[in-house]
Amino acid sequence: MMGIIVVVSATDPAPLQDFCVADTNSTVRVNGFVCKNPANATGSDFASILLRTPGNASASKFGYVAVRANAANFPGLNTLGLSASRTDFNPGGVNPPHVHPRGSELIYVLQGTLFAGFVSSDEKLFSATLYAGDLFIIPQGLIHFQMNVGKTHAVGIVSFNSQNPGTSRIPGALFASHPAIDDALLARSFGVNATEIQYLKKIISSS
């Protein structure tokens, strides 16, 4: 009897050349971006000012905003398995529970005080209060969150080991999906009635 060997890669594949600056003007669709001709690459392809300017956290109902740097807007990142973001929090601001299905996350607190945590697959919470200069790691695919628990504005710099880690926010995924998840299924899952599920769908869909 012959056996079957299955090889699974859980991270972005390793690049096959020094760099592959994203050609964001190309109409070719691949798993990532096609490469610009290396002869046309310049130093500016590998530098970015995207995270220099804070986002407007006051424009969000959560008091939180993320400014992202990825291969789509920072072409030199293409194929390198990296991306980053700047996260700005007003006092009390929250980055609601969410997951990144394709990347682990490393948070560096630039200023302020953040409470961060994730829940393991056996439903154990791991959390910590973080101050300027502190780091917190979030494993790939696990539900996690952050909240500004200080009295001043907070800023975090986040790096991912994927050029496109993806983001799925738990409230929206459950209560604002298209098409909608059946009310009876959600009611049974959460131990509430269909009226309460419909209320959650209404307020989350409109946010």
C-alpha positions as CSV (number, residue, x, y, z in Angstrom):
1,M,0.0,0.0,0.0
2,M,1.4,3.4,-1.0
3,G,1.2,6.2,1.6
4,I,0.2,9.8,0.8
5,I,2.4,12.7,1.9
6,V,0.8,16.1,2.3
7,V,2.9,19.2,2.7
8,V,1.2,22.3,4.2
9,S,2.7,25.8,4.3
10,A,1.1,28.1,6.9
11,T,3.0,31.3,6.0
12,D,3.7,33.3,2.9
13,P,6.0,31.4,0.5
14,A,9.7,32.4,0.5
15,P,10.7,34.8,-2.4
16,L,12.7,33.4,-5.3
17,Q,14.6,36.5,-6.0
18,D,16.1,39.5,-4.1
19,F,12.9,41.5,-4.4
20,C,9.6,41.8,-6.4
21,V,8.4,45.3,-6.3
22,A,4.6,45.2,-6.9
23,D,3.4,46.4,-10.3
24,T,0.1,47.8,-9.0
25,N,-0.8,49.0,-12.5
26,S,-0.9,45.5,-13.9
27,T,-4.2,43.9,-14.7
28,V,-2.9,40.4,-14.2
29,R,-4.4,38.8,-11.1
30,V,-2.3,36.3,-9.2
31,N,-1.9,35.3,-5.5
32,G,-0.2,38.6,-4.7
33,F,1.1,41.2,-7.2
34,V,3.2,40.7,-10.4
35,C,6.7,42.1,-10.3
36,K,7.8,45.4,-11.8
37,N,10.9,45.0,-14.0
38,P,13.8,45.1,-11.5
39,A,15.6,47.5,-13.8
40,N,12.9,50.0,-13.1
41,A,12.9,49.7,-9.3
42,T,14.1,52.7,-7.3
43,G,14.9,53.4,-3.7
44,S,11.5,55.0,-3.2
45,D,9.9,51.6,-3.8
46,F,11.4,50.4,-0.5
47,A,10.6,53.5,1.6
48,S,7.2,54.7,2.9
49,I,5.8,57.6,4.9
50,L,2.4,55.9,5.4
51,L,2.7,55.4,9.1
52,R,4.1,58.9,9.8
53,T,0.6,60.6,9.9
54,P,-1.9,59.4,12.5
55,G,-5.4,58.3,11.4
56,N,-8.5,60.1,12.7
57,A,-9.7,57.9,15.5
58,S,-12.5,60.3,16.3
59,A,-14.2,59.4,12.9
60,S,-14.7,55.9,14.1
61,K,-17.5,54.8,16.4
62,F,-14.9,52.7,18.2
63,G,-12.5,55.5,18.9
64,Y,-9.9,53.5,16.9
65,V,-8.3,53.7,13.5
66,A,-5.6,51.7,11.6
67,V,-3.4,53.1,8.9
68,R,-2.0,50.1,6.9
69,A,1.2,49.6,5.0
70,N,1.0,46.6,2.7
71,A,2.1,45.5,-0.8
72,A,-0.9,47.4,-2.3
73,N,0.4,50.8,-1.1
74,F,4.0,50.0,-0.3
75,P,5.2,48.0,-3.4
76,G,8.6,47.0,-2.0
77,L,6.8,44.7,0.5
78,N,5.6,42.4,-2.3
79,T,6.5,38.7,-1.7
80,L,8.5,39.4,1.5
81,G,5.9,38.1,3.8
82,L,5.6,41.4,5.8
83,S,3.1,44.2,6.4
84,A,2.5,46.8,9.1
85,S,0.0,49.2,10.4
86,R,-0.2,52.2,12.7
87,T,-3.1,52.0,15.2
88,D,-4.4,55.2,16.9
89,F,-6.7,55.0,19.9
90,N,-8.6,57.8,21.7
91,P,-9.1,57.3,25.4
92,G,-11.4,54.3,25.8
93,G,-11.0,53.4,22.1
94,V,-11.4,49.8,21.2
95,N,-10.2,47.6,18.4
96,P,-13.1,45.0,18.6
97,P,-12.5,41.3,18.6
98,H,-11.2,40.1,15.3
99,V,-8.9,37.6,13.6
100,H,-6.1,37.7,11.0
101,P,-6.5,34.4,9.2
102,R,-3.1,34.6,7.4
103,G,-0.7,36.2,9.9
104,S,0.6,36.5,13.4
105,E,0.7,40.0,14.9
106,L,3.4,41.8,16.9
107,I,2.2,45.0,18.7
108,Y,4.7,47.7,19.8
109,V,3.2,50.4,22.0
110,L,4.7,53.7,20.8
111,Q,2.8,55.8,23.3
112,G,0.0,55.5,25.9
113,T,-1.5,52.5,27.6
114,L,-3.2,49.6,25.9
115,F,-4.9,46.5,27.2
116,A,-4.4,43.7,24.7
117,G,-5.4,40.0,24.6
118,F,-6.2,36.9,22.6
119,V,-8.2,33.8,23.2
120,S,-6.6,30.4,22.5
121,S,-8.5,27.6,20.7
122,D,-9.3,26.0,24.1
123,E,-11.0,29.3,25.1
124,K,-8.3,30.6,27.5
125,L,-7.7,34.3,27.6
126,F,-4.1,35.6,27.5
127,S,-3.9,39.4,28.2
128,A,-1.7,42.1,29.4
129,T,-1.6,45.9,30.1
130,L,1.0,47.4,27.9
131,Y,2.9,50.7,28.3
132,A,5.1,52.7,25.9
133,G,8.0,50.5,24.8
134,D,6.2,47.2,25.4
135,L,5.5,44.4,23.0
136,F,2.6,41.9,22.7
137,I,2.4,38.9,20.3
138,I,-0.8,37.5,18.9
139,P,-0.6,34.0,17.2
140,Q,-2.1,33.6,13.7
141,G,-5.9,33.1,13.4
142,L,-6.8,33.6,17.1
143,I,-9.5,36.1,18.3
144,H,-7.9,39.2,19.8
145,F,-8.5,42.8,20.7
146,Q,-7.0,46.0,22.1
147,M,-8.4,48.9,24.2
148,N,-6.9,52.2,25.3
149,V,-7.1,52.0,29.1
150,G,-5.1,55.2,29.7
151,K,-6.2,58.8,29.9
152,T,-4.3,60.0,26.9
153,H,-4.1,59.1,23.2
154,A,-2.4,55.8,22.5
155,V,-0.5,54.6,19.5
156,G,0.6,51.1,18.5
157,I,2.9,50.0,15.6
158,V,1.9,46.6,14.4
159,S,3.8,44.2,12.2
160,F,2.5,41.0,10.5
161,N,4.4,38.0,9.1
162,S,2.2,38.1,6.0
163,Q,1.9,40.7,3.2
164,N,-1.9,40.2,3.4
165,P,-2.9,38.9,6.9
166,G,-6.6,39.7,6.3
167,T,-9.0,40.9,9.0
168,S,-12.3,39.3,10.0
169,R,-14.2,41.2,12.7
170,I,-16.2,38.9,14.8
171,P,-19.4,41.0,15.3
172,G,-19.7,41.8,11.6
173,A,-18.8,38.3,10.4
174,L,-21.6,36.8,12.6
175,F,-24.3,39.5,12.5
176,A,-23.7,41.4,9.2
177,S,-22.7,38.7,6.7
178,H,-24.1,38.6,3.2
179,P,-26.3,36.6,2.9
180,A,-27.2,36.7,6.5
181,I,-26.7,33.7,8.8
182,D,-30.0,32.1,9.9
183,D,-31.5,33.8,13.0
184,A,-32.5,30.4,14.5
185,L,-28.9,29.1,14.2
186,L,-27.4,32.2,15.9
187,A,-30.1,32.2,18.6
188,R,-29.4,28.5,19.4
189,S,-25.7,29.2,19.4
190,F,-25.8,32.1,21.8
191,G,-28.7,30.9,23.9
192,V,-30.9,33.9,23.2
193,N,-34.1,34.4,21.2
194,A,-34.5,35.4,17.6
195,T,-35.7,38.9,18.5
196,E,-32.4,39.6,20.3
197,I,-30.5,38.3,17.2
198,Q,-32.5,40.5,14.9
199,Y,-31.7,43.5,17.2
200,L,-28.0,42.7,17.1
201,K,-28.1,42.3,13.3
202,K,-29.8,45.7,12.9
203,I,-27.3,47.7,15.1
204,I,-24.2,45.9,13.8
205,S,-25.2,46.2,10.1
206,S,-25.8,49.9,10.4
207,S,-22.5,50.6,12.1
